[in-house]
Amino acid sequence: MAPPQEGPAPARRGLVREILETAALALVVALVVRTFGVQVFRVEGESMLPTLAHGDRLLVNKLVYRLREPAPGEVVVIADPANPHRHLVKRVIAVAGDEVAVEGDAVWVNGRLLDEPYVHPGSPGTYRAGPLTVPEGYVWVMGDNRGASLDSRLLGPIPVARVEGRAAALVWPPVRIGDHGPLAAARTYR
């Protein structure tokens, strides 16, 4: 009877172990990046037209708001207050300490009329909200397509803790990359 071969079996076990360790490390890194760094979110609905369309996919920076507060004009992803498993994509209109008022299609912040070139043309202006001072730790968000948006006009100010991150880039569909309007627009007045 021939003696058992010891060469290939230990080498094969070492290779399998190395592959499993590498896969486990890659999984841990991916989970950490997704949880704390960046994540892709899918736009649901038409509340952000013309800037973003239903089905668009956004690369969202989840780290930025650990370093600073959201700023007016930024497009953000928030956890839906009515359904924590759903996310809403909206634009920050006002931040803590700002006084906001909405009358028809006009939005006033700190007594000045906002210039909003990103708003969907023909969005019906049938809403009235405020004047209201945004509390500390909250933001006022609205969709660019005001007639199709569930936003702060109905939900009130949104806790900053519910803001998942800032839309950094449109990554899908490829034909719309670079043709998505302002994902961040400085707050300007008319």
Backbone as a chain_set.jsonl record, in Angstrom:
{"seq": "MAPPQEGPAPARRGLVREILETAALALVVALVVRTFGVQVFRVEGESMLPTLAHGDRLLVNKLVYRLREPAPGEVVVIADPANPHRHLVKRVIAVAGDEVAVEGDAVWVNGRLLDEPYVHPGSPGTYRAGPLTVPEGYVWVMGDNRGASLDSRLLGPIPVARVEGRAAALVWPPVRIGDHGPLAAARTYR", "coords": {"N": [[0.846, -1.169, 0.0], [0.525, 2.223, -0.796], [2.106, 5.1, 0.651], [0.224, 7.788, 2.197], [-0.432, 10.776, 0.358], [0.747, 13.969, 1.088], [1.193, 16.448, 0.009], [-0.546, 17.982, -2.036], [-3.099, 18.241, -0.738], [-2.915, 19.795, 1.802], [-2.007, 22.199, 0.648], [-4.165, 22.877, -1.005], [-6.182, 23.224, 0.918], [-5.154, 25.468, 2.216], [-5.343, 27.37, 0.161], [-8.133, 27.483, -0.247], [-8.907, 28.432, 2.259], [-7.656, 30.955, 2.216], [-9.048, 32.188, 0.109], [-11.656, 32.253, 1.216], [-11.203, 33.913, 3.466], [-10.458, 36.295, 2.177], [-12.817, 36.854, 0.752], [-14.59, 37.229, 2.904], [-13.45, 39.493, 4.116], [-13.762, 41.343, 2.018], [-16.558, 41.486, 1.956], [-17.109, 42.603, 4.492], [-15.834, 45.109, 4.196], [-17.382, 46.152, 2.072], [-19.906, 46.326, 3.331], [-19.361, 48.202, 5.355], [-18.664, 50.463, 3.805], [-21.099, 50.857, 2.434], [-22.838, 51.349, 4.585], [-21.721, 53.567, 5.95], [-20.461, 55.227, 4.072], [-20.952, 55.526, 0.938], [-23.862, 55.005, -1.096], [-26.075, 53.551, -3.464], [-29.123, 54.849, -4.518], [-32.467, 54.453, -5.674], [-34.559, 56.521, -7.578], [-37.873, 57.083, -6.846], [-40.948, 57.67, -8.301], [-42.221, 60.908, -9.483], [-41.543, 63.263, -8.243], [-39.253, 64.826, -8.334], [-38.873, 65.79, -10.877], [-37.888, 68.34, -13.168], [-35.298, 67.596, -12.645], [-34.577, 65.0, -11.708], [-35.628, 61.749, -12.733], [-38.194, 59.178, -12.517], [-36.903, 56.07, -11.626], [-34.262, 56.758, -12.067], [-30.914, 56.417, -10.856], [-29.052, 57.248, -8.038], [-25.881, 58.13, -6.77], [-25.196, 58.324, -3.493], [-23.799, 60.314, -1.028], [-23.133, 59.371, 2.086], [-21.572, 60.101, 4.15], [-21.053, 62.822, 4.327], [-22.905, 64.366, 5.888], [-22.243, 63.655, 8.409], [-20.199, 65.189, 8.952], [-20.98, 67.806, 8.517], [-23.887, 69.994, 8.464], [-26.873, 69.64, 6.383], [-27.181, 71.753, 3.471], [-28.929, 74.589, 2.084], [-30.448, 74.08, -1.096], [-29.232, 71.672, -1.751], [-29.686, 68.355, -3.012], [-31.181, 65.738, -1.371], [-31.424, 62.499, 0.232], [-33.966, 61.183, 2.143], [-35.203, 59.331, 4.951], [-38.399, 58.08, 4.697], [-40.878, 59.546, 6.635], [-43.321, 58.274, 7.099], [-42.918, 55.649, 6.366], [-40.368, 53.806, 7.226], [-38.876, 52.066, 5.655], [-38.788, 53.046, 3.189], [-37.515, 55.531, 0.94], [-37.206, 59.038, 0.32], [-36.52, 61.444, -2.181], [-35.463, 64.687, -2.122], [-35.206, 68.331, -2.242], [-33.254, 70.497, -0.257], [-34.647, 73.284, 1.173], [-34.738, 75.12, 3.267], [-32.995, 75.681, 6.362], [-32.19, 75.042, 9.859], [-33.307, 77.704, 11.869], [-34.016, 79.328, 9.737], [-36.731, 81.199, 8.354], [-39.538, 80.071, 6.741], [-41.939, 80.316, 4.124], [-44.678, 79.361, 2.125], [-46.515, 80.233, -0.627], [-48.807, 79.552, -2.922], [-47.072, 79.115, -5.878], [-44.83, 80.321, -4.99], [-41.949, 80.54, -2.965], [-40.767, 81.634, 0.051], [-37.95, 82.566, 1.89], [-36.699, 83.625, 4.865], [-37.97, 86.051, 4.444], [-37.424, 86.659, 1.813], [-37.972, 86.142, -1.647], [-37.454, 83.055, -3.175], [-35.339, 82.191, -5.914], [-35.9, 79.78, -8.146], [-34.758, 77.985, -10.431], [-34.741, 75.286, -11.012], [-37.225, 74.188, -10.584], [-40.013, 72.268, -11.671], [-41.492, 73.2, -14.686], [-44.677, 74.653, -14.8], [-45.612, 73.496, -12.494], [-48.248, 73.139, -10.325], [-49.362, 75.75, -8.223], [-50.704, 75.45, -5.483], [-50.46, 75.438, -2.786], [-50.158, 76.397, 0.648], [-48.13, 77.34, 3.23], [-46.734, 78.045, 6.392], [-45.91, 81.389, 7.592], [-43.046, 79.816, 9.046], [-40.603, 79.031, 11.413], [-37.78, 77.118, 10.946], [-36.988, 74.544, 13.127], [-34.153, 73.948, 15.362], [-31.948, 71.375, 14.366], [-33.467, 70.421, 12.28], [-34.669, 70.326, 8.833], [-36.17, 71.964, 5.986], [-37.733, 70.558, 3.31], [-38.407, 70.172, -0.205], [-39.928, 68.867, -3.188], [-38.821, 69.129, -6.62], [-40.79, 69.02, -8.516], [-43.44, 70.324, -7.748], [-46.214, 69.796, -7.755], [-46.394, 67.054, -7.556], [-45.267, 66.139, -5.237], [-44.593, 64.804, -2.068], [-43.794, 66.431, 0.666], [-42.171, 68.797, 2.888], [-44.233, 70.65, 3.008], [-46.467, 69.232, 3.606], [-45.544, 67.342, 5.436], [-44.152, 68.784, 7.292], [-41.266, 70.238, 8.991], [-38.278, 68.287, 8.598], [-36.468, 65.98, 10.562], [-32.946, 66.297, 10.857], [-31.632, 63.975, 11.443], [-32.995, 62.082, 9.966], [-32.083, 62.42, 7.451], [-30.476, 60.744, 5.017], [-28.325, 61.134, 3.274], [-26.407, 63.059, 0.835], [-27.201, 63.644, -2.543], [-24.813, 62.809, -4.789], [-24.106, 62.142, -7.403], [-25.593, 61.316, -10.537], [-26.005, 58.083, -11.578], [-27.293, 56.27, -13.176], [-29.856, 56.182, -15.606], [-27.363, 55.585, -18.171], [-27.691, 57.339, -20.378], [-28.642, 59.667, -19.269], [-26.67, 60.665, -17.659], [-24.894, 63.43, -16.652], [-26.845, 65.09, -17.633], [-28.794, 66.136, -15.832], [-29.652, 68.321, -14.424], [-29.396, 70.602, -11.615], [-27.881, 69.052, -8.919], [-27.043, 70.188, -6.712], [-27.778, 73.35, -5.756], [-27.037, 76.668, -5.309], [-28.551, 78.763, -2.864], [-30.508, 81.215, -4.113], [-32.016, 84.408, -4.649], [-34.901, 86.06, -6.008]], "CA": [[0.0, 0.0, 0.0], [1.336, 3.435, -0.952], [1.916, 6.064, 1.748], [-0.674, 8.893, 1.82], [0.22, 11.987, -0.161], [0.437, 15.128, 1.925], [1.508, 17.676, -0.715], [-1.613, 18.801, -2.612], [-4.245, 18.489, 0.151], [-2.713, 20.977, 2.641], [-1.917, 23.391, -0.199], [-5.529, 23.184, -1.445], [-6.888, 23.772, 2.084], [-4.632, 26.825, 2.419], [-5.905, 28.222, -0.887], [-9.558, 27.659, 0.062], [-8.985, 29.318, 3.43], [-7.28, 32.304, 1.776], [-10.176, 32.705, -0.68], [-12.749, 32.554, 2.148], [-10.824, 35.087, 4.26], [-10.52, 37.463, 1.285], [-14.237, 37.128, 0.497], [-15.172, 37.776, 4.14], [-12.937, 40.855, 4.259], [-14.426, 42.163, 0.995], [-17.939, 41.679, 2.403], [-17.081, 43.557, 5.606], [-15.515, 46.428, 3.629], [-18.559, 46.603, 1.318], [-20.951, 46.713, 4.284], [-18.945, 49.449, 6.011], [-18.787, 51.541, 2.814], [-22.527, 51.088, 2.19], [-23.459, 51.888, 5.788], [-21.175, 54.857, 6.385], [-19.823, 55.991, 3.006], [-21.792, 55.822, -0.217], [-24.86, 53.998, -1.434], [-26.895, 53.887, -4.627], [-30.557, 54.885, -4.254], [-33.317, 54.562, -6.861], [-35.586, 57.557, -7.485], [-39.227, 56.552, -7.004], [-41.944, 58.701, -8.561], [-41.892, 62.05, -10.336], [-41.507, 64.474, -7.423], [-38.043, 65.623, -8.564], [-38.765, 66.242, -12.263], [-37.128, 67.746, -14.266], [-33.93, 67.28, -12.226], [-34.428, 63.546, -11.635], [-36.805, 61.029, -13.219], [-38.489, 57.879, -11.915], [-35.985, 55.025, -12.063], [-32.865, 57.207, -12.018], [-30.166, 55.939, -9.695], [-28.157, 58.266, -7.508], [-24.824, 57.797, -5.828], [-25.468, 59.192, -2.352], [-22.717, 60.457, -0.057], [-23.716, 59.236, 3.425], [-20.599, 60.574, 5.128], [-20.971, 64.284, 4.362], [-23.679, 64.976, 6.964], [-21.608, 63.355, 9.694], [-19.193, 66.238, 9.09], [-21.64, 69.109, 8.489], [-25.342, 69.966, 8.288], [-27.32, 69.877, 5.009], [-27.217, 73.159, 3.068], [-30.0, 74.902, 1.133], [-30.175, 73.798, -2.495], [-28.725, 70.317, -1.959], [-30.64, 67.259, -3.17], [-30.891, 64.775, -0.313], [-32.277, 61.325, 0.408], [-34.435, 61.108, 3.531], [-36.05, 58.196, 5.307], [-39.803, 58.49, 4.682], [-41.42, 59.527, 7.999], [-44.463, 57.364, 7.183], [-42.49, 54.284, 6.088], [-38.91, 53.83, 7.36], [-38.237, 51.198, 4.668], [-38.847, 53.771, 1.922], [-36.729, 56.76, 0.937], [-37.684, 60.133, -0.513], [-35.475, 62.325, -2.696], [-35.991, 66.059, -2.066], [-34.225, 69.416, -2.213], [-33.277, 71.296, 0.969], [-35.068, 74.66, 0.905], [-34.392, 75.949, 4.423], [-32.334, 74.961, 7.451], [-32.497, 75.534, 11.208], [-33.25, 79.151, 12.053], [-34.632, 80.016, 8.6], [-38.192, 81.309, 8.327], [-40.0, 79.677, 5.412], [-43.362, 80.471, 3.827], [-45.033, 78.946, 0.772], [-47.804, 80.761, -1.071], [-48.93, 79.17, -4.327], [-45.805, 78.573, -6.377], [-43.747, 81.154, -4.462], [-41.339, 80.109, -1.708], [-40.065, 82.734, 0.702], [-37.065, 82.179, 2.985], [-36.22, 84.818, 5.569], [-38.603, 87.228, 3.856], [-36.985, 86.889, 0.432], [-38.498, 85.189, -2.616], [-36.411, 82.206, -3.761], [-35.234, 81.982, -7.353], [-35.797, 78.32, -8.236], [-34.769, 77.582, -11.837], [-34.836, 73.828, -11.09], [-38.607, 73.745, -10.371], [-40.718, 71.771, -12.852], [-42.37, 74.227, -15.25], [-46.095, 74.316, -14.748], [-46.006, 72.896, -11.217], [-49.353, 73.936, -9.788], [-49.068, 76.404, -6.96], [-51.94, 75.452, -4.7], [-50.133, 75.178, -1.386], [-49.85, 77.503, 1.55], [-47.508, 76.848, 4.461], [-45.949, 79.034, 7.119], [-44.48, 81.341, 7.89], [-42.624, 78.907, 10.102], [-39.15, 78.995, 11.616], [-37.3, 75.736, 10.993], [-36.342, 74.324, 14.431], [-32.791, 73.408, 15.429], [-31.905, 69.94, 14.101], [-34.443, 70.097, 11.237], [-34.583, 70.989, 7.533], [-37.409, 72.065, 5.208], [-37.432, 69.988, 1.998], [-39.486, 70.16, -1.189], [-39.598, 68.286, -4.477], [-38.754, 70.095, -7.716], [-42.092, 68.938, -9.179], [-44.252, 70.63, -6.573], [-47.543, 69.193, -7.834], [-46.335, 65.603, -7.359], [-44.281, 65.902, -4.18], [-44.897, 64.707, -0.639], [-42.62, 67.086, 1.237], [-42.381, 69.528, 4.141], [-45.501, 71.377, 3.01], [-47.429, 68.335, 4.253], [-44.896, 66.598, 6.52], [-43.496, 69.692, 8.224], [-39.806, 70.121, 8.978], [-37.757, 66.914, 8.678], [-35.275, 65.9, 11.417], [-31.685, 66.047, 10.155], [-31.295, 62.565, 11.685], [-33.64, 61.273, 8.934], [-31.402, 62.654, 6.176], [-29.533, 59.639, 4.782], [-27.124, 61.615, 2.601], [-26.538, 64.038, -0.249], [-27.043, 63.108, -3.893], [-23.517, 63.249, -5.3], [-24.029, 61.959, -8.854], [-26.544, 60.439, -11.213], [-25.195, 56.994, -12.131], [-28.088, 55.451, -14.094], [-29.358, 55.508, -16.804], [-26.198, 56.234, -18.783], [-28.052, 58.426, -21.303], [-28.945, 60.884, -18.498], [-25.509, 61.119, -16.896], [-24.472, 64.747, -17.104], [-28.011, 65.842, -18.105], [-29.736, 65.925, -14.74], [-29.964, 69.532, -13.68], [-28.548, 70.829, -10.443], [-28.018, 68.236, -7.716], [-26.815, 71.165, -5.648], [-27.966, 74.697, -6.292], [-26.912, 77.682, -4.263], [-29.807, 79.465, -2.6], [-30.515, 82.563, -4.676], [-33.307, 85.077, -4.513], [-35.333, 86.867, -7.159]], "C": [[0.895, 1.238, 0.0], [1.088, 4.38, 0.212], [1.02, 7.216, 1.288], [0.124, 10.112, 1.367], [-0.206, 13.188, 0.678], [0.634, 16.444, 1.188], [0.289, 18.477, -1.155], [-2.734, 19.133, -1.627], [-4.017, 19.687, 1.071], [-2.625, 22.26, 1.813], [-3.309, 23.825, -0.644], [-6.328, 23.793, -0.296], [-6.44, 25.2, 2.362], [-5.203, 27.81, 1.405], [-7.377, 28.511, -0.621], [-9.721, 28.619, 1.236], [-8.664, 30.762, 3.035], [-8.417, 32.947, 0.972], [-11.328, 33.097, 0.239], [-12.441, 33.79, 2.995], [-10.907, 36.365, 3.422], [-11.969, 37.846, 0.999], [-14.904, 37.737, 1.725], [-14.72, 39.219, 4.352], [-13.608, 41.791, 3.254], [-15.869, 42.457, 1.39], [-18.007, 42.704, 3.532], [-16.803, 44.967, 5.086], [-16.72, 46.979, 2.875], [-19.671, 47.058, 2.251], [-20.611, 48.022, 4.992], [-19.101, 50.627, 5.047], [-20.254, 51.872, 2.586], [-23.197, 51.75, 3.392], [-22.995, 53.303, 6.089], [-20.654, 55.741, 5.257], [-20.738, 56.409, 1.89], [-22.755, 54.673, -0.467], [-25.616, 54.478, -2.662], [-28.358, 53.794, -4.22], [-31.294, 55.061, -5.573], [-34.375, 55.627, -6.611], [-36.938, 56.914, -7.772], [-40.181, 57.717, -7.237], [-41.388, 59.876, -9.351], [-41.739, 63.347, -9.554], [-40.278, 65.345, -7.662], [-37.837, 65.99, -10.034], [-38.623, 67.753, -12.287], [-35.707, 67.324, -13.876], [-33.664, 65.782, -12.268], [-35.731, 62.886, -12.051], [-36.971, 59.709, -12.469], [-37.527, 56.837, -12.5], [-34.526, 55.451, -12.121], [-32.206, 56.633, -10.769], [-29.101, 56.96, -9.329], [-27.086, 57.645, -6.634], [-24.946, 58.811, -4.699], [-24.31, 59.138, -1.364], [-23.339, 60.444, 1.34], [-22.792, 59.768, 4.514], [-20.679, 62.08, 5.344], [-21.72, 64.893, 5.546], [-23.256, 64.496, 8.348], [-20.586, 64.454, 10.003], [-19.801, 67.639, 9.134], [-23.14, 68.922, 8.289], [-25.685, 70.109, 6.8], [-27.409, 71.378, 4.727], [-28.366, 73.388, 2.087], [-29.546, 74.657, -0.305], [-29.697, 72.391, -2.761], [-29.876, 69.326, -2.115], [-30.223, 66.174, -2.191], [-31.84, 63.585, -0.389], [-32.654, 61.284, 1.876], [-35.227, 59.83, 3.731], [-37.478, 58.724, 5.389], [-40.36, 58.424, 6.103], [-42.58, 58.548, 8.174], [-44.064, 55.902, 7.0], [-40.956, 54.234, 6.119], [-38.164, 52.933, 6.375], [-38.209, 51.847, 3.289], [-38.037, 55.061, 2.051], [-37.335, 57.768, -0.024], [-36.481, 60.961, -0.948], [-36.079, 63.719, -2.791], [-34.843, 67.057, -2.093], [-34.377, 70.181, -0.902], [-33.583, 72.743, 0.583], [-34.622, 75.587, 2.032], [-33.81, 75.064, 5.518], [-32.686, 75.622, 8.781], [-32.294, 77.043, 11.31], [-33.84, 79.947, 10.914], [-36.139, 80.089, 8.786], [-38.639, 81.024, 6.895], [-41.504, 79.885, 5.305], [-43.579, 80.072, 2.376], [-46.413, 79.502, 0.477], [-47.918, 80.488, -2.558], [-47.634, 78.55, -4.8], [-44.599, 79.38, -5.895], [-43.27, 80.619, -3.116], [-40.496, 81.269, -1.186], [-39.213, 82.167, 1.834], [-36.48, 83.463, 3.565], [-36.716, 86.102, 4.905], [-38.209, 87.53, 2.429], [-37.489, 85.772, -0.467], [-37.353, 84.393, -3.239], [-36.494, 82.217, -5.277], [-34.969, 80.491, -7.523], [-35.86, 77.857, -9.692], [-34.931, 76.077, -12.04], [-36.271, 73.322, -10.959], [-39.247, 73.367, -11.7], [-41.631, 72.859, -13.397], [-43.824, 73.767, -15.208], [-46.504, 73.602, -13.481], [-47.114, 73.751, -10.621], [-49.006, 74.511, -8.42], [-50.305, 76.526, -6.105], [-51.687, 75.282, -3.207], [-49.885, 76.47, -0.626], [-49.292, 76.88, 2.827], [-46.722, 77.988, 5.084], [-46.638, 80.377, 7.181], [-44.179, 80.5, 9.128], [-41.106, 78.982, 10.206], [-38.731, 77.541, 11.776], [-36.555, 75.541, 12.314], [-34.91, 73.798, 14.299], [-32.856, 71.896, 15.205], [-32.879, 69.478, 13.028], [-34.089, 70.813, 9.937], [-35.968, 71.034, 6.908], [-37.055, 71.6, 3.804], [-38.656, 70.051, 1.099], [-38.989, 69.461, -2.449], [-39.561, 69.369, -5.541], [-40.051, 70.115, -8.521], [-43.148, 69.094, -8.089], [-45.629, 69.979, -6.593], [-47.562, 67.703, -7.562], [-45.428, 65.231, -6.193], [-44.901, 65.865, -2.794], [-43.663, 65.246, 0.066], [-43.005, 67.871, 2.483], [-43.658, 70.351, 4.161], [-46.583, 70.557, 3.702], [-46.837, 67.645, 5.478], [-44.328, 67.504, 7.603], [-41.993, 69.546, 8.123], [-39.375, 68.671, 9.224], [-36.529, 66.91, 9.591], [-34.023, 65.592, 10.586], [-31.265, 64.589, 10.334], [-31.922, 61.64, 10.643], [-32.996, 61.459, 7.563], [-30.31, 61.599, 6.019], [-28.235, 60.115, 4.141], [-27.463, 62.58, 1.488], [-26.325, 63.346, -1.588], [-25.763, 63.682, -4.488], [-23.442, 63.16, -6.816], [-25.164, 61.07, -9.329], [-25.718, 59.35, -11.887], [-25.97, 56.085, -13.079], [-29.364, 56.178, -14.417], [-28.216, 56.289, -17.45], [-26.552, 57.405, -19.697], [-28.349, 59.727, -20.573], [-27.768, 61.386, -17.669], [-25.035, 62.437, -17.496], [-25.62, 65.621, -17.571], [-29.104, 65.751, -17.048], [-30.082, 67.179, -13.968], [-29.119, 69.62, -12.426], [-28.847, 69.881, -9.284], [-27.682, 69.07, -6.491], [-26.913, 72.542, -6.287], [-27.862, 75.684, -5.142], [-28.25, 78.391, -4.095], [-29.676, 80.886, -3.135], [-31.926, 83.116, -4.599], [-33.61, 85.857, -5.773], [-35.17, 88.322, -6.85]], "O": [[1.899, 1.29, 0.711], [-0.035, 4.455, 0.712], [1.049, 7.586, 0.114], [1.185, 10.432, 1.903], [-1.393, 13.383, 0.938], [0.259, 17.487, 1.723], [0.11, 19.592, -0.665], [-3.275, 20.238, -1.69], [-4.889, 20.555, 1.117], [-3.123, 23.302, 2.241], [-3.604, 25.02, -0.66], [-7.066, 24.758, -0.495], [-7.259, 26.051, 2.708], [-5.513, 28.951, 1.748], [-7.822, 29.651, -0.755], [-10.57, 29.509, 1.209], [-9.34, 31.689, 3.482], [-8.706, 34.13, 1.149], [-11.919, 34.162, 0.063], [-13.32, 34.622, 3.219], [-11.372, 37.397, 3.905], [-12.312, 39.028, 1.004], [-15.702, 38.665, 1.597], [-15.524, 40.073, 4.726], [-13.98, 42.911, 3.604], [-16.351, 43.57, 1.177], [-18.874, 43.578, 3.523], [-17.468, 45.917, 5.496], [-17.049, 48.156, 3.022], [-20.314, 48.075, 1.991], [-21.49, 48.858, 5.203], [-19.616, 51.676, 5.434], [-20.621, 53.047, 2.546], [-24.042, 52.628, 3.218], [-23.809, 54.154, 6.448], [-20.424, 56.928, 5.488], [-21.252, 57.528, 1.89], [-22.496, 53.527, -0.1], [-25.775, 55.681, -2.869], [-28.789, 52.792, -3.65], [-30.806, 55.734, -6.481], [-35.014, 55.64, -5.558], [-37.126, 56.279, -8.81], [-40.212, 58.656, -6.442], [-40.251, 59.851, -9.822], [-41.799, 64.427, -10.142], [-40.258, 66.498, -7.232], [-36.758, 66.449, -10.41], [-39.23, 68.407, -11.439], [-34.989, 66.752, -14.697], [-32.645, 65.344, -12.801], [-36.812, 63.396, -11.76], [-36.028, 59.192, -11.871], [-37.365, 56.741, -13.717], [-33.64, 54.602, -12.213], [-32.865, 56.396, -9.756], [-28.362, 57.46, -10.176], [-27.361, 56.737, -5.85], [-24.817, 60.015, -4.921], [-23.896, 58.066, -0.923], [-24.001, 61.405, 1.731], [-23.192, 59.871, 5.673], [-20.397, 62.56, 6.442], [-21.226, 65.843, 6.154], [-23.851, 64.891, 9.351], [-20.164, 64.629, 11.147], [-19.216, 68.554, 9.714], [-23.603, 67.823, 7.981], [-24.882, 70.641, 6.033], [-27.678, 72.173, 5.628], [-28.734, 72.481, 1.341], [-28.419, 74.979, -0.683], [-29.747, 71.943, -3.907], [-30.903, 69.436, -1.446], [-29.07, 65.742, -2.175], [-32.911, 63.658, -0.991], [-31.79, 61.341, 2.752], [-35.843, 59.312, 2.799], [-37.736, 59.711, 6.078], [-40.323, 57.362, 6.724], [-42.802, 58.046, 9.276], [-44.791, 55.007, 7.431], [-40.314, 54.587, 5.13], [-36.941, 53.026, 6.267], [-37.677, 51.277, 2.336], [-37.895, 55.608, 3.144], [-37.905, 57.401, -1.051], [-35.54, 61.157, -0.179], [-37.092, 63.914, -3.462], [-33.673, 66.69, -1.984], [-35.495, 70.481, -0.481], [-32.875, 73.348, -0.222], [-34.181, 76.708, 1.781], [-34.091, 73.868, 5.593], [-33.39, 76.631, 8.821], [-31.265, 77.583, 10.903], [-34.143, 81.128, 11.085], [-36.754, 79.16, 9.31], [-38.17, 81.662, 5.953], [-42.246, 79.663, 6.261], [-42.773, 80.397, 1.504], [-47.361, 79.277, 1.229], [-47.222, 81.104, -3.365], [-47.145, 77.585, -4.213], [-43.476, 79.149, -6.343], [-44.073, 80.29, -2.243], [-39.637, 81.806, -1.886], [-39.698, 81.378, 2.644], [-35.862, 84.266, 2.866], [-35.995, 87.096, 4.813], [-38.617, 88.554, 1.881], [-37.441, 84.598, -0.099], [-36.4, 84.969, -3.765], [-37.582, 82.249, -5.852], [-33.929, 79.992, -7.093], [-36.905, 77.385, -10.142], [-35.232, 75.642, -13.151], [-36.521, 72.141, -11.198], [-39.06, 74.039, -12.714], [-42.46, 73.393, -12.66], [-44.14, 72.626, -15.543], [-47.64, 73.136, -13.386], [-46.938, 74.955, -10.434], [-48.426, 73.831, -7.574], [-50.894, 77.603, -6.015], [-52.617, 75.01, -2.449], [-49.464, 77.482, -1.185], [-49.912, 76.001, 3.425], [-46.119, 78.798, 4.38], [-47.82, 80.491, 6.858], [-44.934, 80.476, 10.1], [-40.41, 78.993, 9.191], [-39.253, 76.822, 12.628], [-35.606, 76.27, 12.605], [-34.519, 73.274, 13.256], [-33.708, 71.214, 15.775], [-33.102, 68.277, 12.873], [-33.318, 71.773, 9.929], [-36.839, 70.237, 7.257], [-36.174, 72.177, 3.167], [-39.793, 69.991, 1.569], [-37.794, 69.458, -2.743], [-40.196, 70.412, -5.389], [-40.374, 71.127, -9.143], [-43.679, 68.109, -7.577], [-46.158, 69.642, -5.534], [-48.633, 67.131, -7.356], [-44.878, 64.13, -6.161], [-45.634, 66.771, -2.398], [-42.612, 64.605, 0.071], [-44.061, 67.628, 3.067], [-44.126, 70.719, 5.238], [-47.501, 71.109, 4.308], [-47.548, 67.39, 6.45], [-44.052, 67.046, 8.712], [-41.493, 68.813, 7.269], [-40.027, 67.932, 9.961], [-35.637, 67.742, 9.422], [-34.05, 64.722, 9.715], [-30.607, 64.028, 9.458], [-31.439, 60.524, 10.448], [-33.323, 60.739, 6.62], [-29.347, 61.563, 6.786], [-27.166, 59.573, 4.422], [-28.628, 62.882, 1.226], [-25.39, 62.562, -1.752], [-25.642, 64.893, -4.668], [-22.799, 63.991, -7.457], [-25.629, 60.187, -8.608], [-24.828, 59.652, -12.682], [-25.377, 55.219, -13.723], [-29.932, 56.777, -13.504], [-28.117, 57.506, -17.292], [-25.791, 58.369, -19.781], [-28.314, 60.793, -21.188], [-27.869, 62.438, -17.037], [-24.805, 62.538, -18.702], [-25.402, 66.792, -17.881], [-30.222, 65.331, -17.347], [-30.754, 67.097, -12.94], [-28.229, 68.799, -12.208], [-29.946, 69.905, -8.73], [-28.004, 68.693, -5.364], [-26.206, 72.846, -7.247], [-28.533, 75.534, -4.121], [-28.986, 78.593, -5.061], [-28.84, 81.662, -2.67], [-32.9, 82.37, -4.496], [-32.71, 86.264, -6.508], [-35.478, 89.169, -7.689]]}, "num_chains": 1, "name": "protein.A"}
